[in-house]
Amino acid sequence: MLLGVIAFLLFCGAGALCVPTEVSNICGSSGIMYNCRNNHLKSIPSTIPSNVIAIDASENMITTLYDNSFTGFDNLIAIYLQRNEIYHIQKNAFQDLPHLCILDLNTNLLTKESVDQGIFGNMSSLLDLQLASNYPNGGFPYEEIGRLISLQNLSLSAYALSRHFPSNFGSLKKLKKLEIQDIDVSLLNNNSFENMAELTIEHLFLDFLNNGACANIDEDLLWPFSNLKGLRFQTYCGMRYAVRPLRSLQFRKLDYLDFSRTFPTNNNVQILKDEDLKYLRNICTKNFILRDAGIVWIETMGSALFMKCLERIDLSQNMIRSSPFLFALLEATHIKVIDISYQSHCGHIHYNTLNSNQMLQETSINLTVSTSLEELNFSHYYSEPHALPTSITGNNVQIIDISYTMIEVCSPTYDHISMLLPRLSHLYLSGVPCGDLNVFFLKDLYSLSELYIRHANLGMGLEKYTKAELLRYLNKLKVIDLSDNNLQRLHPNLFQSQAWSLETLLLNNNLLTSIPNALYAAFSLRHIELRSNKLASFSEEDISILNHLMHVQIDVTGNPIDCSCNAIESLHWMHNHYEKFLNLNETHCNEEPNRSVLSVITNIRPLQLQCVSRLWLQITVSVLSSTFLFFAIYAISYRYRMIVCYALLRIRLFWKRGFSKITLGNETTFDAYISYSPSDYLWVSSHLFTALNNENLKISLQDKDFLPGNNFAEEVVTHINKSRYVIFVITETFIKSDWGSYEIQVAKIHAIHTKAKLILIIKDNLQIEDLPRDLLYIWWKIKHLAYNENDTEKKRAKFWKRLISKIKE
């Protein structure tokens, strides 16, 4: 039982190391390939199904291929074993593979002694054999390679070779492609490949060791390759030596010449003069690749055969400036593609002659390119200021890439630059400064279908109203990329001319907080990317725009999406229209960075319930707070209603009579104002008023001095303000009177804010604790006297004397 479990675990573990993948067109066949790369395997897994057509066990730790390593794989077509540690292959390792077509053993430890004789016998189907970067010493059994008479592609290293390649290669009559690496230049001569003269090799790649023997590269090295269609030549000697073997290919027609990475080991820059170019002039090649070769200058070849046949050229990753050769390329008869991108600033050398300077000045004014030119790549190219053209004309140019150059085509400073390119369909302007924008620089490009303007500071350039003209009349535009421009908004009419053409819009890495309303006009829009902007939620206007664009899909990855109740309407809409969104599983909530928006909207019900509960809680709290506040205000207003009324009354009097009449306390008319209850009028008029009037005191009474028809409250305030003293006749009926209370309030406020004095005449044997509370609050400003009807005449006379003396003080 235990052994069975262990076997099962081993089986599952081994199977888990390899991933089955559907593959097609491997030697014309399709089927399953098992990918077992980089799994620390020490042997071919036995759990791989026998019906696979390919096994990739590269980058493992396999050391030996045994006779039974591939037993049972009758349908195997391809084996990939590069970058292992294989040092031994047994004789019958590949004998049971009748359909094997590709065998890749690159970068292992195979030597002549470690390979059993006869390993390649009975392999009539093998077409592609890769043996490069093997046998660091001792060579390889080339007689075994000679058995593979059906071989078409061969890659091997030239370690320990003599000056001649073995005669065994003469039997490879079907060999079309030969790649030889690690060649020792010092061992080669013009007869090194003579044993291959009868072969029909069409494609040759020669990779030389860095041993400094550059002068030994023979001019007639390639004479045996009479059927050559393409040559790739890589050496550390530089182009001046690399082109020497081309003498044997004069007036040949080739598909390509590839001299990439021929940078000299001494890091000297290379200037190709006439004497260096003589080997190229008379070769007719369609494609010429000179990438990363340290070139700073190439002399023009004028009407040479090379220039007449050339269709594609790649001069990228060099240090070329405004070489005459470049301008000659633009006018080459059959040129279709020119790539001079990524020219480094380093190693800048001025190669000045009178003729070259004149040519630069002439061709930099009006640049007319060949009618055959279709694609021009100037990206990351540093031009001298005098080399900037005033116009570019090309009737057949379809693609131009001038990204990250000094050609400021969109700036008003260069608004005279004219692009007469009627068939231009793809324009790349990323990195070109467009902060100060000339909106008409695209006006003649009517065939434009794709426009890329990234990192161009358009956030400033598109601010003004006139910038809506930028894309006018470009009604064939399908793709627009305005990413990385710090855009905060877009003009509503920006895409008006693309209403029925625009399909893809890229606005990544900007500062947009909402869906631009400019999209409302883009009816045909299918794909929008708004990655890494400032979108938190979708407003009603955003939703209206996206609903209007019925077939659009949008990517909002990297935005600070709000997944809280504040954005519940937005999330609910996303839930109902999730098919409009791309990569929501990679879009995360701002509040919870580890939580995806997809997980929220697919299970939105709990959040909705939570938000409803929170809403009712907020409503309840608001209602209770409002109710409490209402009652608190009501209670305070009721408690201090007299103060409020008094304040309002003073304001009203201020507007009616003027501020001075109610505020200046020293302008008094009466010595005293008497406040009393109507039930006490008889005692006040017959006793109190008479006693005070007899002493020539000016006394104000309601019934005597109030003007008929005036507001009673206003009259109270007015007469209190005109009196030095306010006398309250405190009786039980006065205390119960509303107006008495009001007069007490007015008198209290008046007493606090002015120098007015109060006198209380307390009757009916009232005690101090029976008095109104408002009087007690200002007791310190009150003079009080008690009056008793039952007192003797002497005591009443004493009362009147004291009252009069207090008023006269």
C-alpha positions in Angstrom: 0.0 0.0 0.0 2.8 2.4 1.0 4.8 1.7 -2.2 1.7 2.4 -4.3 1.2 5.8 -2.6 4.8 6.6 -3.1 4.6 5.6 -6.8 1.5 7.7 -7.2 3.1 10.7 -5.7 6.2 10.3 -7.8 4.0 10.0 -10.9 2.0 13.2 -10.0 5.2 15.1 -9.1 6.9 14.2 -12.4 3.9 15.0 -14.4 3.6 18.4 -12.7 7.1 19.3 -13.9 6.0 19.4 -17.6 3.3 21.5 -19.2 1.6 20.2 -22.3 1.2 22.8 -25.1 -0.5 22.7 -28.5 2.1 23.4 -31.2 1.8 23.6 -35.0 4.0 23.6 -38.1 7.0 21.6 -36.6 8.3 20.1 -39.7 4.8 20.3 -41.2 3.1 18.6 -38.2 0.9 19.7 -35.3 0.3 18.1 -32.0 1.3 18.2 -28.3 4.7 19.4 -27.0 5.7 18.8 -23.4 7.5 21.8 -21.9 9.8 20.6 -19.1 12.2 23.6 -19.2 14.2 24.6 -16.1 12.8 22.0 -13.7 16.1 20.6 -12.4 15.5 17.3 -14.2 18.3 14.8 -14.4 16.6 12.6 -17.0 13.7 12.6 -19.4 10.5 12.1 -17.4 8.9 8.7 -17.9 5.4 10.1 -17.3 5.3 12.0 -20.6 2.6 10.4 -22.9 3.9 8.5 -25.8 1.9 10.3 -28.4 3.6 13.7 -28.0 5.4 15.1 -31.1 7.9 17.3 -29.2 9.8 17.4 -25.9 11.5 20.5 -24.6 13.8 19.6 -21.7 16.1 22.6 -22.0 17.9 24.3 -19.1 18.0 21.2 -16.8 20.7 19.0 -15.3 20.6 16.0 -17.7 24.1 14.5 -18.1 23.5 11.3 -20.1 21.1 10.2 -22.9 20.6 6.4 -22.5 19.5 3.9 -25.1 16.0 3.9 -23.6 15.7 7.6 -22.9 13.2 8.0 -25.7 11.8 4.5 -26.0 8.2 4.4 -27.0 8.0 7.9 -28.4 7.3 6.7 -32.0 5.7 10.0 -33.0 8.5 12.2 -31.7 9.4 14.9 -34.2 11.4 17.4 -32.2 13.8 17.2 -29.1 15.1 20.3 -27.5 17.9 19.7 -25.0 20.0 23.0 -25.1 21.7 24.3 -21.9 22.0 21.0 -20.1 25.1 19.2 -18.9 25.1 16.3 -21.4 28.5 14.8 -21.8 27.6 11.3 -23.0 25.1 10.0 -25.6 24.7 6.2 -26.0 24.6 4.7 -29.5 20.9 3.8 -29.7 19.5 6.9 -27.9 17.8 8.1 -31.1 17.5 4.9 -33.1 13.8 4.3 -32.3 12.7 7.7 -33.5 12.0 7.3 -37.2 10.2 10.7 -37.6 12.7 12.8 -35.6 13.2 16.0 -37.6 14.7 18.5 -35.1 17.5 17.8 -32.5 18.8 20.7 -30.5 21.9 19.9 -28.4 23.3 23.4 -28.2 25.4 24.4 -25.1 26.2 21.1 -23.6 29.5 19.3 -22.8 29.7 16.9 -25.7 33.2 16.0 -27.0 34.5 13.5 -29.6 35.2 10.9 -27.0 31.8 11.2 -25.2 29.7 10.3 -28.3 29.3 6.7 -29.2 30.0 5.7 -32.8 26.8 5.4 -34.9 24.5 7.6 -32.9 23.2 9.3 -36.0 22.7 6.1 -38.0 19.2 5.4 -39.3 18.1 9.0 -38.9 16.9 9.7 -42.4 14.2 12.2 -41.3 16.5 14.5 -39.4 16.5 18.0 -41.0 17.8 20.3 -38.3 20.8 19.5 -36.0 22.0 22.1 -33.4 25.4 21.3 -31.9 26.9 24.8 -31.2 28.7 25.6 -28.0 29.9 22.0 -27.3 33.2 20.1 -27.2 35.5 22.7 -25.7 38.4 20.5 -26.7 38.9 17.3 -28.6 36.5 18.2 -31.5 33.5 16.2 -32.6 33.0 13.0 -34.6 32.4 14.7 -37.9 32.0 11.3 -39.6 28.8 10.9 -37.6 27.4 14.2 -39.0 28.3 13.0 -42.5 25.8 10.2 -42.1 22.9 12.6 -42.0 22.4 12.9 -45.7 18.9 14.5 -45.3 20.2 17.3 -43.1 19.2 20.8 -44.2 20.2 23.0 -41.2 23.4 22.6 -39.2 24.8 24.6 -36.3 28.1 23.7 -34.7 31.2 25.2 -33.1 34.6 25.2 -34.8 36.7 24.4 -31.7 39.9 22.4 -32.4 39.3 22.5 -36.2 42.3 22.6 -38.5 42.5 25.1 -41.4 40.2 22.9 -43.4 36.7 21.7 -42.6 36.6 17.9 -42.9 35.7 16.1 -46.2 32.8 14.4 -44.3 30.7 17.5 -44.9 30.8 16.8 -48.6 28.1 14.2 -48.2 25.5 16.7 -46.9 24.1 17.4 -50.3 20.8 18.8 -49.0 22.4 21.2 -46.5 20.9 24.7 -47.0 21.8 26.5 -43.8 25.1 26.4 -42.0 26.0 28.1 -38.8 29.6 27.9 -37.5 30.5 29.6 -34.2 33.7 30.2 -32.4 35.9 30.3 -35.5 39.6 31.0 -35.0 40.4 33.7 -37.6 44.1 32.8 -37.4 43.4 29.3 -38.7 41.4 30.3 -41.8 42.5 30.8 -45.4 40.9 30.8 -48.8 40.8 27.0 -48.8 39.2 26.4 -45.4 35.8 25.7 -46.9 36.8 24.0 -50.1 35.2 20.7 -49.0 31.8 22.4 -49.1 32.2 23.7 -52.7 29.8 21.1 -54.1 27.1 21.8 -51.5 24.2 24.1 -52.2 24.4 26.1 -49.0 22.1 29.2 -49.2 22.4 30.7 -45.8 25.7 31.1 -43.9 26.4 32.4 -40.4 30.1 32.8 -39.4 30.8 33.8 -35.8 34.5 34.6 -35.1 36.4 34.4 -31.8 37.8 37.5 -30.3 41.5 36.7 -30.7 42.7 39.9 -32.4 43.8 38.3 -35.7 41.7 40.6 -37.8 44.2 41.0 -40.6 44.0 37.3 -41.4 40.4 37.5 -42.7 40.9 36.4 -46.3 39.3 38.2 -49.2 38.5 34.8 -50.9 37.2 33.1 -47.8 33.7 32.6 -49.3 34.5 31.4 -52.8 33.1 27.8 -52.2 29.6 29.2 -51.5 28.4 29.8 -55.0 24.7 29.3 -54.1 24.6 31.8 -51.2 21.5 33.8 -50.7 22.1 35.2 -47.3 25.2 35.9 -45.2 25.5 36.7 -41.5 29.0 37.7 -40.4 29.9 38.5 -36.8 33.4 39.5 -35.8 35.1 41.7 -33.2 37.3 43.1 -35.9 34.9 45.8 -37.0 33.3 46.4 -40.4 36.6 47.4 -42.1 37.8 43.8 -41.9 34.3 42.1 -41.9 33.6 43.3 -45.5 36.8 41.8 -47.0 35.4 38.3 -47.7 32.7 39.9 -49.8 35.1 40.1 -52.7 34.1 36.6 -53.6 30.4 37.7 -53.8 30.8 40.6 -56.3 27.8 41.0 -58.6 25.9 38.3 -56.7 22.2 38.6 -55.9 21.6 38.1 -52.2 18.5 38.2 -50.0 20.4 39.7 -47.1 23.7 40.7 -45.6 23.9 40.9 -41.9 26.9 42.5 -40.2 25.2 43.2 -36.8 27.4 43.5 -33.7 30.7 43.9 -35.6 31.8 46.4 -33.0 35.7 46.3 -32.7 37.0 45.2 -29.3 39.1 48.3 -28.9 35.8 50.3 -28.9 37.0 52.6 -31.6 34.2 54.1 -33.7 34.2 53.2 -37.3 34.2 55.5 -40.3 33.5 53.7 -43.6 35.3 55.5 -46.4 35.4 54.7 -50.1 38.2 52.2 -49.8 36.2 50.2 -47.2 33.0 50.3 -49.2 34.5 48.9 -52.4 33.6 45.4 -51.3 29.9 46.4 -51.0 29.4 48.5 -54.1 28.9 45.7 -56.5 26.8 43.3 -54.4 23.1 43.2 -55.1 21.4 42.6 -51.8 17.8 43.3 -50.9 18.4 43.6 -47.1 21.4 45.1 -45.4 21.7 44.9 -41.6 24.4 46.8 -39.8 22.9 47.1 -36.3 25.2 47.9 -33.3 28.4 48.2 -35.2 29.9 51.4 -33.8 29.4 53.3 -37.1 29.6 57.1 -37.1 30.0 57.9 -40.7 29.4 56.1 -44.1 30.5 57.7 -47.3 27.9 57.8 -50.0 27.9 55.1 -52.7 26.0 57.1 -55.3 24.9 55.0 -58.2 26.5 51.7 -57.1 24.8 48.4 -57.7 24.4 48.1 -53.9 22.2 51.2 -53.8 20.1 50.1 -56.8 19.2 46.7 -55.3 18.7 47.7 -51.7 15.1 47.4 -50.4 15.6 47.3 -46.6 18.4 48.6 -44.4 18.8 48.5 -40.6 21.4 50.9 -39.2 20.0 51.1 -35.7 22.0 51.3 -32.5 25.0 53.1 -34.0 26.3 56.6 -33.7 25.6 58.0 -37.1 24.8 61.7 -37.5 23.9 63.4 -40.8 26.0 61.2 -43.0 25.7 61.7 -46.8 24.9 58.0 -47.1 21.6 58.6 -45.2 20.4 61.1 -47.7 21.4 58.9 -50.6 19.4 56.1 -49.0 16.2 58.2 -49.0 16.5 58.5 -52.7 17.5 54.9 -53.5 15.6 53.4 -56.4 14.0 50.4 -54.7 14.3 51.2 -51.0 11.2 50.3 -48.9 12.3 50.3 -45.2 15.0 52.5 -43.5 15.7 52.0 -39.8 18.2 54.4 -38.3 16.8 54.5 -34.8 18.6 54.6 -31.5 21.7 56.5 -32.6 23.8 57.1 -29.5 25.2 60.5 -28.5 28.5 58.8 -27.6 31.4 58.9 -29.9 30.2 61.9 -31.9 32.8 62.6 -34.6 32.5 65.4 -37.2 33.6 64.1 -40.5 33.6 67.3 -42.5 34.4 67.9 -46.1 33.2 70.7 -48.3 31.0 68.4 -50.4 29.4 66.8 -47.4 28.6 70.1 -45.8 27.1 71.4 -49.0 25.0 68.2 -49.3 23.7 68.6 -45.7 22.7 72.2 -46.4 21.0 71.3 -49.7 19.1 68.2 -48.6 18.0 69.6 -45.2 15.7 72.1 -46.8 13.3 70.1 -48.8 13.4 66.3 -48.2 11.9 64.3 -51.0 12.2 60.6 -50.5 12.1 57.7 -53.0 8.7 56.8 -54.4 9.4 53.2 -53.3 10.0 54.1 -49.6 7.2 52.8 -47.3 8.7 52.9 -43.8 11.1 55.3 -42.1 12.2 54.9 -38.5 14.1 57.9 -37.0 13.2 57.2 -33.4 15.7 58.1 -30.7 17.8 59.8 -33.4 19.8 62.9 -32.6 19.9 65.4 -35.5 22.0 68.4 -35.7 19.9 71.6 -35.8 20.9 72.4 -39.4 19.8 68.9 -40.5 16.1 69.5 -39.6 14.1 69.5 -42.9 11.6 72.2 -43.8 9.4 69.7 -45.7 9.1 66.0 -46.1 7.6 64.7 -49.3 7.0 61.0 -50.1 4.2 59.7 -52.2 4.3 56.1 -50.9 5.5 56.5 -47.3 3.1 54.7 -45.0 5.0 54.5 -41.6 7.1 57.2 -40.0 8.6 56.9 -36.5 10.3 60.1 -35.2 9.7 59.3 -31.5 12.2 60.9 -29.1 13.9 63.0 -31.6 14.7 66.8 -31.9 12.3 67.1 -34.8 9.6 69.3 -33.2 7.0 68.9 -35.9 4.1 69.8 -33.6 5.6 73.1 -32.3 4.6 76.5 -33.6 8.3 77.3 -33.9 8.4 74.8 -36.8 5.0 75.4 -38.2 6.7 75.8 -41.6 7.5 72.1 -41.6 5.3 70.5 -44.3 4.5 66.8 -44.4 3.3 65.9 -47.9 2.7 62.2 -47.3 -0.6 61.3 -48.9 -0.4 57.6 -48.0 0.9 57.9 -44.5 -1.0 55.6 -42.2 1.1 55.2 -39.1 2.8 58.2 -37.3 4.8 57.8 -34.1 5.6 61.1 -32.3 6.1 59.9 -28.7 8.7 62.0 -26.8 8.5 64.9 -29.3 7.8 68.2 -27.3 4.3 69.3 -27.9 3.7 71.5 -24.9 3.3 74.5 -27.2 1.2 73.0 -29.9 0.6 73.9 -33.5 -2.8 72.4 -34.1 -2.5 72.3 -37.9 0.7 70.2 -38.2 -1.4 67.1 -39.0 -3.8 68.8 -41.4 -2.4 67.2 -44.7 -2.2 63.6 -43.4 -5.7 62.5 -44.6 -4.8 58.8 -44.8 -3.6 58.5 -41.2 -5.0 55.5 -39.4 -2.8 55.2 -36.3 -1.3 58.1 -34.3 1.0 57.7 -31.3 1.9 60.7 -29.2 3.1 59.6 -25.8 5.3 61.6 -23.4 4.8 64.7 -25.4 3.6 67.1 -22.7 0.2 67.4 -24.4 -1.3 68.2 -21.0 -0.3 71.8 -21.7 -0.6 71.6 -25.5 -4.3 70.6 -25.4 -5.5 73.2 -22.8 -6.6 76.0 -25.1 -9.9 76.0 -26.9 -8.3 76.0 -30.4 -6.7 72.7 -29.7 -10.0 71.0 -30.7 -8.6 71.5 -34.3 -5.8 69.1 -33.8 -7.4 66.0 -35.3 -9.8 67.8 -37.7 -10.3 66.2 -41.1 -8.4 63.0 -40.1 -11.5 60.9 -40.6 -9.6 57.6 -41.1 -7.9 57.5 -37.7 -8.5 54.1 -36.0 -5.9 54.1 -33.2 -4.9 57.1 -31.1 -2.4 56.9 -28.2 -2.2 60.0 -25.9 -0.7 58.2 -22.9 1.7 59.7 -20.4 0.8 63.4 -21.1 -0.5 64.6 -17.8 -3.9 65.2 -19.4 -6.6 66.4 -17.1 -9.3 67.0 -19.7 -10.0 66.8 -23.4 -11.8 69.2 -25.5 -15.4 68.0 -26.2 -14.9 68.3 -30.0 -11.5 66.7 -30.2 -12.7 63.4 -31.8 -15.5 64.9 -33.8 -13.9 64.0 -37.2 -13.3 60.4 -36.0 -16.9 59.7 -35.1 -17.1 56.7 -37.4 -13.5 55.6 -37.6 -11.9 55.6 -34.1 -11.7 52.1 -32.6 -8.9 52.2 -30.1 -8.0 55.1 -27.7 -5.1 54.9 -25.2 -5.1 57.4 -22.4 -2.9 55.6 -19.9 -0.9 57.3 -17.2 -2.6 60.7 -17.3 -4.5 62.7 -14.6 -8.1 62.1 -15.8 -10.7 62.0 -13.0 -13.7 61.2 -15.2 -14.6 59.8 -18.6 -13.8 62.6 -21.1 -17.0 63.9 -22.7 -15.1 64.1 -26.0 -15.8 60.3 -26.3 -19.5 60.9 -26.7 -18.9 61.7 -30.4 -16.8 58.5 -31.0 -19.6 56.2 -32.0 -17.3 53.4 -33.4 -15.0 53.2 -30.3 -14.4 49.6 -29.3 -11.4 49.8 -26.9 -10.4 52.4 -24.3 -7.4 52.2 -22.0 -7.5 54.5 -19.0 -4.8 52.7 -16.9 -3.2 54.6 -14.0 -5.3 57.7 -14.1 -7.3 59.3 -11.1 -10.7 57.6 -11.7 -12.3 56.8 -8.3 -15.9 56.1 -9.5 -18.2 56.7 -12.5 -20.5 59.7 -12.3 -23.9 59.9 -13.9 -22.3 61.7 -16.9 -19.6 59.0 -17.1 -22.2 56.3 -17.1 -24.2 58.1 -19.8 -21.2 58.3 -22.1 -20.3 54.7 -21.6 -23.9 53.6 -22.2 -23.9 55.6 -25.3 -20.8 53.7 -26.6 -22.6 50.4 -26.6 -19.8 48.2 -27.9 -16.9 49.7 -26.0 -14.6 47.9 -23.6 -12.6 49.9 -21.0 -9.5 49.1 -19.0 -9.2 51.0 -15.7 -6.4 49.1 -14.1 -4.3 51.1 -11.7 -6.9 53.7 -10.9 -7.9 54.4 -7.2 -11.3 52.8 -7.5 -13.6 53.6 -4.6 -15.2 50.3 -3.3 -17.1 52.0 -0.4 -20.7 53.1 0.0 -19.7 56.5 -1.4 -19.6 54.8 -4.8 -22.3 52.3 -4.5 -24.2 53.6 -7.6 -21.0 53.4 -9.7 -20.3 49.8 -8.4 -23.8 48.7 -9.1 -23.6 50.0 -12.7 -20.3 48.1 -13.1 -22.0 45.0 -11.7 -24.7 45.3 -14.4 -22.2 46.1 -17.2 -19.1 44.1 -16.2 -18.7 42.9 -19.8 -17.6 46.4 -20.6 -14.5 46.1 -18.4 -11.1 44.5 -19.0 -8.7 43.1 -16.4 -11.0 43.9 -13.4 -9.3 41.1 -11.6 -6.1 43.2 -11.8 -7.9 46.4 -10.7 -7.9 46.9 -7.0 -9.9 48.9 -4.5 -8.4 52.1 -3.2 -9.4 51.2 0.4 -8.1 47.6 0.2 -5.2 47.3 -2.2 -5.3 43.5 -2.0 -9.0 43.3 -3.0 -9.9 43.3 -6.6 -12.8 45.3 -8.0 -14.0 42.1 -9.7 -14.6 40.4 -6.4 -16.6 43.4 -5.2 -19.0 43.7 -8.1 -19.5 40.0 -8.6 -20.7 39.8 -5.0 -22.2 43.2 -4.5 -25.3 42.3 -2.5 -23.5 42.3 0.9 -22.1 45.8 0.2 -25.6 47.0 -0.8 -27.1 45.8 2.4 -24.3 47.3 4.4 -24.8 50.6 2.6 -28.6 50.6 3.1 -28.1 49.9 6.9 -25.6 52.7 7.0 -27.9 55.0 5.1 -30.8 54.3 7.6 -28.4 54.8 10.5 -27.3 58.2 9.0 -31.0 59.2 8.4 -31.9 58.2 12.0 -29.0 60.1 13.5 -29.8 63.1 11.3 -33.5 63.1 12.3 -32.7 62.7 16.0 -30.0 65.4 15.8 -32.4 67.7 14.0 -35.2 67.0 16.5 -32.9 67.6 19.5 -31.5 70.7 17.9 -35.1 72.0 17.2 -36.2 71.5 20.8 -32.9 72.9 22.1 -33.4 76.0 20.0 -37.0 76.2 21.0 -36.2 75.9 24.7 -33.4 78.5 24.5 -35.6 80.9 22.5 -38.5 80.5 24.9 -36.2 81.0 27.9 -34.7 84.1 26.4 -37.6 85.2 24.3 -37.7 88.6 26.0 -34.0 89.2 25.1 -34.6 88.2 21.6 -37.7 90.4 21.3 -35.8 93.3 22.9 -32.9 92.9 20.5 -35.3 92.8 17.5 -37.1 95.8 18.9 -33.9 97.8 19.2 -33.0 96.9 15.6 -36.4 98.0 14.4 -36.1 101.3 16.3 -32.7 101.8 15.0 -33.9 101.8 11.4 -37.0 103.8 12.3 -35.6 106.6 14.5 -31.8 106.4 14.2 -29.2 104.8 16.4 -28.5 107.8 18.7 -32.1 108.1 19.9 -32.0 104.6 21.5 -28.5 104.2 22.7 -27.2 107.4 24.3 -28.1 107.0 28.0 -27.3 110.6 29.0 -30.1 112.2 26.9 -32.8 111.5 29.4 -36.3 113.2 29.5 -37.8 111.7 32.6 -36.5 111.2 36.1 -38.3 107.9 36.3 -40.5 105.5 34.5 -43.1 103.7 36.5 -43.9 100.1 35.5 -47.1 98.7 37.2 -50.0 96.4 36.7 -53.3 97.9 35.5 -54.9 96.7 38.7 -52.5 99.0 40.6 -53.2 102.1 38.5 -55.4 103.8 41.1 -52.7 103.6 43.8 -50.0 104.6 41.3 -51.9 107.6 40.0 -53.3 108.9 43.3 -50.4 108.2 45.6 -47.1 107.4 43.9 -47.4 109.8 40.9 -48.8 112.6 43.1 -46.0 112.3 45.7 -43.2 112.4 43.1 -44.8 115.1 41.0 -45.2 117.3 44.0 -41.4 117.2 44.3 -41.1 118.5 40.7 -39.9 115.2 39.4 -40.7 114.3 35.8 -42.4 111.0 35.8 -43.4 108.8 32.8 -46.6 106.8 33.0 -48.0 104.4 30.4 -51.5 106.0 30.5 -50.1 109.5 30.5 -47.2 109.5 28.1 -47.5 106.6 25.6 -48.6 107.8 22.2 -51.9 106.3 21.1 -51.6 103.9 18.1 -47.9 103.2 18.6 -46.6 99.7 19.3 -46.8 99.2 23.0 -43.4 97.3 23.2 -41.7 100.1 21.3 -43.1 102.7 23.7 -41.9 100.7 26.7 -38.3 100.6 25.3 -38.4 104.2 24.3 -39.6 105.5 27.7 -37.2 103.3 29.7 -34.3 104.6 27.6 -35.5 108.2 28.3 -35.6 107.7 32.1 -32.9 107.8 34.7 -34.7 105.4 37.0 -37.2 102.6 36.4 -39.6 102.1 39.2 -41.3 98.7 39.5 -44.4 98.5 41.6 -44.2 94.8 42.6 -47.5 93.3 43.5 -49.0 89.9 43.0 -50.9 91.0 39.9 -47.7 92.6 38.5 -45.7 89.4 38.9 -48.5 87.5 37.0 -48.6 90.1 34.2 -46.9 89.2 30.9 -46.1 92.9 30.2 -44.7 93.2 33.6 -42.3 90.4 32.9 -41.5 92.0 29.5 -40.7 95.4 31.2 -38.6 93.6 33.8 -36.6 92.0 31.0 -36.2 95.3 29.1 -35.2 97.1 32.3 -32.7 94.3 33.1 -31.0 94.4 29.8 -31.0 98.2 29.8 -29.6 98.2 33.3 -26.7 95.9 32.4 -25.8 97.7 29.2 -26.3 101.3 30.5 -26.1 103.3 33.7 -29.8 103.1 34.4 -30.9 102.4 38.0 -33.8 100.3 39.2 -36.1 100.9 42.2 -38.5 98.3 43.5 -41.5 99.2 45.5 -42.6 95.9 47.1 -46.2 95.7 48.2 -48.6 93.1 49.5 -46.1 91.9 52.0 -44.2 90.0 49.3 -40.9 88.4 50.3 -37.6 88.6 48.3 -37.9 85.0 47.3 -41.3 85.8 45.8 -39.8 88.2 43.4 -39.2 87.4 39.6 -35.9 85.6 39.0 -34.9 88.1 36.4 -34.8 90.8 39.1 -32.7 88.7 41.4 -30.1 88.3 38.7 -29.4 92.0 38.8 -30.1 92.6 42.5 -26.8 94.3 42.9 -28.1 97.2 40.7 -31.5 97.5 42.5 -32.6 99.7 45.3 -35.7 98.3 47.0 -38.3 99.7 49.4 -41.2 98.0 51.1 -44.7 99.7 51.3 -47.4 98.5 53.6 -50.9 99.9 53.5 -51.4 99.2 57.1 -48.3 101.2 58.3 -48.8 104.4 60.3 -48.8 107.8 58.7 -45.4 108.4 60.1 -43.9 105.3 58.5 -45.6 106.1 55.1 -44.1 109.6 55.3 -40.7 108.1 55.9 -41.2 105.8 52.9 -42.0 108.7 50.6 -39.0 110.7 51.8 -36.6 107.8 51.2 -38.0 107.2 47.7 -37.7 110.8 46.7 -34.2 111.1 48.0 -33.1 108.0 46.0 -34.5 109.4 42.8 -32.8 112.8 43.4 -29.4 111.2 43.9 
